[in-house]
Amino acid sequence: MILPIIVRFSLLLIIVSAQKPLAVDTADNCEELVELGRCYSDKIQTWDICKKSCRDALSLDRKTDGEPENIKIGTHDESFFNLTAFTSTNELIQFEKFRGVFTIVMNFSVICQPKESKRAVKGDVYFRNVEQLHQIWPEGLEFLIFQYKHPKFDYEEDDCTSYTDASKVHGRSIHVMEVTDLHGPLKDQHPVYQYLQSRTGNYRMNYEQPAYFIVSPDGSQIEVHRHTNFSRIRAHINKVLKPDKEL
């Protein structure tokens, strides 16, 4: 009697699985909508027409792999040190000042507290985490944090005060850069990210996990860490970037 019961149960699972709708895209512009963050901001509407693309994109956004890629920059290519950018306090930085040290360019989402949330946002925590990374090797390493607006927040209604105030604190050992476009079509992105992405092939920026672009002291190499975190980068700095006398 046991065998027929097992067979019937297996058939039932097959029938239920067969009835479960597959995640499919019914729109032609799902790739564009994913890049614009619509899977976050217009979730109900966009998921209805781009279910597969949204599901795959969010799965990738939540993934942490930390596998680095090393990209060579040709001698006749534009130099990273020719770039400029404004800080969060509107100070123009000439990237020539970073020649001779390792420069890590990373992205931070502007964090807000939604109206319905009771969990307070402590904005300074994010920047202190990066300052602690900088202290591993304060003389040979520079950090540039470019900020972007995450589509899951309503920047007109949500409370972003804590994060915004922390981003404009003077005297930090790291460089907190302007809020700018880092996602979507490459032509609409900040010039620094146009440079980094066009040379490394990192054409899809992650909304959830930061990407780290590590530029060598002479600008001849860019090491890309996608979908990574503070712990992995800390281990990488300790193992690879610090000079021999500090190992």
Number of C-alpha atoms within 10 A of each C-alpha: 5 6 8 9 10 11 11 11 12 12 12 12 12 11 11 10 11 10 9 8 7 10 16 15 18 12 13 10 11 21 15 12 19 23 19 16 22 20 25 19 15 14 15 12 12 21 21 17 18 24 22 16 20 27 16 12 20 17 10 16 16 14 15 16 13 17 11 17 13 14 15 14 17 11 9 6 9 12 16 22 16 10 14 14 18 16 20 20 13 11 11 12 15 13 15 13 10 21 15 13 16 22 22 20 22 20 24 21 19 18 24 25 21 18 10 7 10 8 8 11 17 14 19 15 12 14 21 15 11 19 18 15 22 20 12 16 17 13 11 16 23 21 22 19 23 26 22 19 19 20 16 17 19 16 16 7 11 15 18 19 15 16 21 16 11 17 25 16 13 11 7 12 16 20 22 25 27 20 20 15 17 24 22 18 14 17 9 13 16 17 17 15 25 17 16 19 19 11 15 18 10 17 17 16 19 22 26 18 19 21 22 25 26 24 26 21 17 14 22 15 18 25 17 24 23 22 22 20 16 13 9 15 15 15 12 14 16 16 13 10 18 17 12 8 5 10 9
